[in-house]
């Protein structure tokens, strides 16, 4: 996410970091580069102009002139203005209403509305302890209602049935009545999308809005559409009193134009980011954390929150005790580590949030990919329980059987076994009281405090 923009901004600002003093000339040169970077990221021109003016005003003033490290001072200004551009603080959902609080989801077809309904239902249940019901008023798209029913089952939310022969307003009223009977906290209503903004669509959704009076009206938009996302949001906002925006497919958006344009153009906050296809791939939008990621400073707060939420604490404690007692670290444990990493959105998602990643060469970052993890897990799954516990048994014919069973090569298996041996050696060093010293040693080897040692020579993922 924001990969291209992050790379361009970092190269530009890095050139200023070591300079003893900043002049109008080198600030102007840097701002030209920043302007190009933002335009290439498909940020709206009016937003870019405004941003550059504000940064320049602060950069040529006292704030930078009196700083001991002018380069760093300028980076802080850019970060602060990026945060201001996106809204400064996370604006959570306002559900302070007599239950059920109704959330209306609006947007164009293909933006990911239905999936976002399910993601939001899961989010509210897991993190806000809310009882959630979902309903679909999309009577135009074939199988839309069935799709939401399946997703509701997957996330454990109540589902209010509807069919394509009903009027959307009747569906909404029926869902509201059922939600009240079942003492539901939040009702999320999915609506029909069109391929473009049209009068018929706007008329229908206005009618729906008036009928159920939602506490939140969220506009769901595909971040890959760049500044068009902001313009579409503005068109919807003119017809509906939007309360916020959900940016979907943010994990595939290397530019970031939508995230940087939406707030400025619509005046509405981005409330959530969709960062993958899975139903747990939704995170609150924190402008300060996103600005930090864009400038290559990582996002440790989100990383810590994910670790607390997604890491299997029982398995982690079991492994820690095993290591402390000096019992062997085997391929079963190694597979558990791979699965935990996948459960957190994969290694690319983790690296994106680590500080100092901007300073790590692309060659090293490119060695780490989630497909490699999937291959490794497939090879371990093709082994017998005995082979996982005693990897030294894996020779000759066993190797052939494992690679045939996992659709991999002997070279892939040899690489896995080599990586496993390195991990095993590290675990042996952690035996007893050496664990703390080992962790300190690892921290010392991290560029910018963020990267595990041994990045080269095929020593990833650990």
Secondary structure, DSSP 8 states (H G I E B T S, - for coil): --HHHHHHHHHHHHHHHT-S---HHHHHHHHHHHHHHHHHTT--HHHHHHHHHHHHHHHTSHHHHT-SSHHHHHHHHHHHHHHHHHTSS-------SSSSEEEEEEE-TTS-HHHHHHHHHHHHHHHH---EEEEE---SSTTHHHHHHHHHHHHT-EEE---TTS-HHHHHHHHHHHHHHTT-SEEEEE----SS--HHHHHHHHHHHHHH--SEEEEEEEGGGTHHHHHHHHHHHHHS---EEEEE-GGG-SS-HHHHHHHHHH---EEEEE-SSSTT-EEE--HHHHHHHHTT---HHHHHHHHHHHS-HHHHHHHHHHHHTT----HHHHHHHHHHHHHTTHHHHHHHHSTTGGGS-HHHHHT--HHHHHHHHHHHHTS-HHHHH-GGG--HHHHHHHHHHHT--HHHHHHHHHHHHHHHHHHHHTTTTHHHHHHHHHHHTSGGG-S-S--STT-TT-
